[in-house]
Amino acid sequence: MHSLFLGELMVAVCSSSLASQTSASRLLLAMGREDALPKQFFGYVHPKLGVPVYNILFIGVISLTAMLTRFSYSTS
């Protein structure tokens, strides 16, 4: 039973992180198109795939650095 719940938890964490990465990259795309961010980088959409490639890579790099950084929740 423990393995079943652990597997479900892993699927939930992966799907949640994928959804947040997708929504953040689309938000950056919208901000790039409205010139709130540099349009050259954040407003780019891949012509064949139709996805904001640079934004996805940007959010992925931020996510990787957050994952590799060791956070400490102790107050001392």
N, C-alpha and C positions, 0 to 999 in steps of 0.2 A: 504494500500500500504506500509505503514511504517513497519508493521509486516512481510510482505513478504520479504522486503529487509533485515530486521533484521534476519530472519530465514536463508536466503541465506548467510548472513555474518557469522553466527554461523557455518554453514556447511563448508564454505570455511576455516575458522580458524581451525576447528577440522581436516579437511583433510590435511591442510598444516602442522599442528603440527605432525600428524601421519606420513606424508611423510618424514619430517625432522628427526624424531626419528628413523625411519627405516633406512634411509640412513646413519645416524651417527653410528648406531650400526653395520651396515655392514662395514663401514669404519674402525671402531675399530677392527672388526674381521680380516679384511685384514692386518691391522698393527700388530695384535697379531700373525697371521700366519707367517709373515715375520720377527718376533722377534724384531720389533721396540718397542713393548710393551710386558709386561710379557705374555708369551704364555699360561701359566697355567690358567689365568683368562680371558684374552681377546681373546684367540684362541679357547675357548671351544664352541662346537656346541652340542646341545642336540641330543642324538642318535636317539630318536624316532621322535621328531618334526622337526629336521634339522634346527633349528634357534639358533642364538647366545643369549642364555637366559641371561647370566651374563651381556652382553653388553646392552641388552634391559633394564634390571633392573637398570644398572648404569646410562644410559641416562635418564631413568624415574625419578630416584632420583634427578639428576641434574635439570631436568625440574621442578619437584615439588618444590625444594628449590628456583629456580628462580621465580616461580609463587607465592610462599609465601613471598618472600622478597619484601618489599615495596620500590620501586625506586622513587626517587624524581628528576624531571627534572628542578627544579628551580636552578638558578645560585647564589642565595643569601646564 
